[in-house]
Amino acid sequence: MRPRGIQDVLSSKEYSSTQRSSHGATRVRGLRDVLLGQNMTDRSIPATHAQRLSEISWLDQEMDRLNREANIVQANLDRVQTRMAEISDYRKSLLVIVRDDLKALSERFPEADSGPVSNGTRSRQPDRDFEIVAIKY
């Protein structure tokens, strides 16, 4: 239900939101007396045919706006899910490469895997140009 405006109040001539002056004229006391959608406990039906048509038009526009918003949210959700799938695939491919590298290293240097590892020891192999450093956490 859309919030009631000053025109709705003026056209409905409700006693609660209008006051009679000594000259017999009706005037609105102020915007504080205009009911908002949050304050309305019951669903009032518009009094005139024109108000009903106006309400239907407003509801149609609100439905269109909500449909546009839902389409935007769905597009964002699809974009996020696509990006998550890309990241997952990339992560899996990197894990395969790392596992292959570790397997190749363990086949190439079996003594690094087999022997007891002391904390921070260094060993120098005479036939190699590099040092193997074993670190145990």
Secondary structure, DSSP 8 states (H G I E B T S, - for coil): -----HHHHHHHT-STTEEE-TTS-EEE--GGGS--TTT--S----SSHHHHHHHHHHHHHHHHHHHHHHHHHHHHHHHHHHHHHHHHHHHHHHHHHHHHHHHHHHHH-HHHHHS---TTEEEE-TT-SSEEEE---
